[in-house]
Amino acid sequence: MKHLLKYQEWQTPYGWETGDTSDLANGSNTWWYPARMLGIPPADYVLLLKDTFHVDKIRYFPNKNLLVFHWKNYSDCHRFTAFINQEARKRRFMI
């Protein structure tokens, strides 16, 4: 059953992370959903994370098509989470 994309933050030993954890077994936290929702290419999504939301660590694993990123600063992570959730509500982006 589809639902509105909704990110939430959590802390790991590496820093702060965010994603949609509502249905991980069915891909709710697929990394390209925000890019698709915003209508931007994946490369621009990476630049958005780095330049606008100041992500501290970002890495792409091409053999798994996996983008991993985190912040040391909670407020930057929270600002990104709030932005994604606001856009998902505004655009009614269902996953």
N, C-alpha and C positions, 0 to 999 in steps of 0.2 A: 504494500500500500504506500502510495506516494505521500510525502510530507514536505512542508516548507523547510528549506535549508536553514539550519540554526547552529551556529558555532558556539562553543563554550571553551573556556581556558582551563588548563591544568598545569601544574608544575612538575618538572622532571629533574633529575640530577643535572641535566644540561641547561635548563632554563625553562622558560614559559612556552607552551605550545597551545594551539587552538585548532579546532576542527569540529565537524558534526559527528558525534559519537552515538547517535540515536540508533543506528543499525549497521554497525561495523561489518558484520558478516555479509551484508549485501552491498558494501561499498559506499556507505553514507559519507565517508571521509575522503572520497576520491579527490585528489589534489587539483584537478582541472575544473571542477565545478564552479568555483568563483570566477575563473577566467571566462568560462562559457556564459555565466550569468551576466558578467560585465561586458561581454561582446568584444573581448580583446584576445590577441594571440597569447599563447603561453609565455613567450619571451617577454612580452609587455607586462604580464602578471608578475614575473620574477622581478622586473624593474620596479613595479609598484611596491612590492614587498621590501625591496632594498632602499629605494629612494624616498618613498612617502612614509612607509611604516617602520623603517630602520631595523629590519630583521638583522640579527647578529650573525647567524649561521644559516647557510642555505646550501643544499647539495642535491644534485639530481643523479639518480641511479638508472641509466638508460636500459640496462638489461631487465629491470623490473618495472620500468616506467613509473618511478617513485620519486617524488619531490619531498624532501624533508627540510624543515626549517624551524628555528626557535629564536626566542629573544631572551636576553639577560634581564631586561627591564619589563616589569609587569605592565606598566602604563602603555608602552608601545604595543604590546600584545593585545591589551584590552581595547585600545583605539582601533586596531585592525578588526578585532572580533565585533565590536560595535558597528563598524562600517559595513562589514559583510552582512550582519544581521539586518541592518537598516535597509541595505540594498535588496536583500532577499524579500523582505516584507513589501517594499515599494514595488518590486518587479514581480512579486508572487512567484518566486522561483522554486519550483517543486522538484524534488529528487526521489 
